[in-house]
């Protein structure tokens, strides 16, 4: 249904624009498999994850995996049946509970386990899934999910995982929903002798095995979302970046790179990581994973925010593969992947959206963090120019918030349009220190938690003392750009917003040319405004800081 027809029907039927957007999304065809993957049914909410032990062996020649994952959990209600997830091309060999095999069935990529007796609410229990097979090979990681199999400059194997969006169950058995993060995790990866595995957290032990394999045990002390769990296998060399004197004390910096990249990495990482950490801690609060440290890991793809093991593939150059996404020049003064993917440690990893439909919480704030980094290095004017430049990537094609319950993201506008939305809210608030405290407060209030759009918006409203709900709704739930209409008639100036969100009421800065900006507070109904010296031929609206249209009559 074309948007203008939908708007016409909306008016005729008396539906709200938010409802109309949901109706538009509901027209998409989603399968039973999508619902099994994206919906929190009682078969998933009946157990709360406490601990995983993923123990997997990689056969590079066959591009296959075999191993197990132990699920330790606390029952949230009485149950005898639960769901975990594993892609159908991987075989579940067996499921063990209290030393015995238990029955299971499969539907699409969901697996249903039946226990011999009820597991009672509050009970702590465990089961282990044994599996094997050839996981999906990613054709264009990190945009499509799976494993990457390639070689380094010397012809040695180089393998990595990247599975955001499609889900971690593409390569290991897990409860594959962002709402339930495991509290801690042991990742054991066995690889052919001569190779190393680098995963999340801290390396606990390296063990030679029979058959020419070596096992690497990595322990993650903090809660971690599924898609962040990573396996990076190659002829890695480790070097330390020392410690960063952060807000919570010394933070260890560790880098794992291929031998041919060692010299380049030492310079690029030293130039970018300490100022990144300084900026992010200033704006967002302490690095969220001091227990697990901070790592950068060479990756055979562009990059990914793997918690405490950030994947790096930007070829040791500034910009985004040597280009400036903003077109302003400011993006060529720093390494995009180091700044952006590390920014996800605060938004995406520390604060995680419960449903992938709310992925804007990850991407809008992290894309905005790029501009905040520019501000910390080069000043606010540079940051404003950078944010304005991000608009060249906005498409206004679909709502930023996707449909819930089917594992579907919204528009890619969650990045640059989301960043511009946040900058507009900062500008409307007109108190930079309060804004900084709001950003830091998000990190502490929702520390290591999964959240919804409603929670984030409610927090910002509460802390700012203003209701920005309609502003968030317009930018997140609709595709249109709000337009400020100014009408000059009979010696009066009238202003209103033209917006799909009928309650849209964002304060905006207006001035007569050459004077200082003044705030006006239009609604979607024409109201008179008072701005000194304002006339039709000299009006200026702050379109640098507001992603809006302007109509002057």
SULLIN-V277500 format. One record per backbone hydrogen bond with DSSP energy under -1.0 kcal/mol. CO is the residue of the C=O (numbers start at 0). NH is the residue of the N-H. If there is no record, write none. Layout:
((CO,NH) (CO,NH))
This chain:
((1,5) (2,6) (3,7) (4,8) (5,9) (6,10) (7,11) (8,12) (9,13) (9,14) (15,19) (16,20) (17,21) (18,22) (19,23) (20,24) (21,25) (24,27) (30,34) (31,35) (32,36) (33,37) (34,38) (38,40) (40,43) (40,44) (41,45) (42,82) (43,46) (45,75) (47,73) (50,71) (51,185) (52,69) (53,187) (54,67) (55,189) (56,65) (58,63) (63,58) (64,132) (65,56) (66,130) (67,54) (68,128) (69,52) (70,126) (71,49) (71,50) (72,124) (73,47) (74,121) (78,118) (79,114) (81,112) (83,110) (84,173) (86,89) (90,131) (93,129) (94,101) (95,127) (96,99) (99,96) (102,113) (104,111) (106,109) (108,85) (109,106) (110,83) (111,104) (112,81) (118,78) (119,122) (122,74) (124,72) (126,70) (127,95) (128,68) (129,92) (129,93) (130,66) (131,90) (132,64) (135,146) (139,142) (139,143) (145,161) (146,137) (147,159) (149,157) (151,154) (155,151) (157,149) (158,232) (159,147) (161,145) (162,166) (163,165) (166,169) (167,170) (167,171) (168,86) (173,84) (173,175) (174,176) (176,179) (181,223) (183,51) (184,219) (185,53) (186,217) (187,55) (188,215) (189,57) (190,213) (191,194) (195,233) (201,218) (204,216) (206,214) (211,192) (212,208) (213,190) (214,206) (215,188) (216,203) (216,204) (217,186) (218,201) (219,184) (224,227) (225,228) (230,160) (231,197) (232,158) (233,195) (233,235) (236,256) (238,254) (241,252) (243,245) (243,250) (245,248) (248,245) (250,243) (251,293) (252,240) (253,295) (254,238) (255,297) (256,236) (257,260) (258,261) (260,264) (261,265) (262,266) (263,267) (264,268) (265,269) (266,270) (267,271) (268,272) (271,275) (272,276) (273,277) (274,278) (275,279) (276,280) (277,281) (278,282) (279,283) (280,284) (288,292) (293,253) (294,309) (295,255) (296,311) (301,312) (303,305) (303,310) (305,308) (309,296) (310,303) (311,298) (318,335) (319,322) (322,319) (328,331) (329,332) (333,318) (334,338) (335,339) (336,340) (337,341) (338,342) (341,344) (342,345) (342,346) (343,348) (344,349) (345,350) (350,347) (351,450) (354,357) (355,358) (356,401) (357,360) (358,361) (358,362) (359,363) (361,365) (362,366) (363,367) (364,368) (367,371) (368,372) (369,373) (370,374) (371,375) (372,376) (373,377) (374,378) (378,382) (379,383) (380,384) (381,385) (382,386) (383,387) (384,388) (385,389) (387,390) (388,391) (389,392) (390,393) (398,410) (410,413) (411,414) (412,416) (412,417) (414,418) (415,419) (416,420) (417,421) (418,422) (419,423) (420,424) (421,425) (422,426) (423,427) (424,428) (425,429) (430,434) (431,435) (432,436) (433,437) (434,438) (435,439) (436,440) (437,441) (438,442) (439,443) (440,444) (441,445) (445,448) (448,351) (450,353) (451,455) (452,456) (453,457) (454,458) (455,459) (456,460) (457,461) (458,462) (459,463) (460,464) (467,471) (468,472) (469,473) (470,474) (471,475) (472,476) (475,400) (481,548) (482,497) (483,550) (484,495) (485,552) (486,493) (488,491) (491,488) (492,528) (493,486) (494,526) (495,484) (497,482) (500,503) (507,519) (508,541) (509,517) (510,539) (511,514) (517,509) (519,507) (522,496) (526,494) (530,533) (534,537) (537,512) (539,510) (540,542) (545,547) (548,483) (550,485))
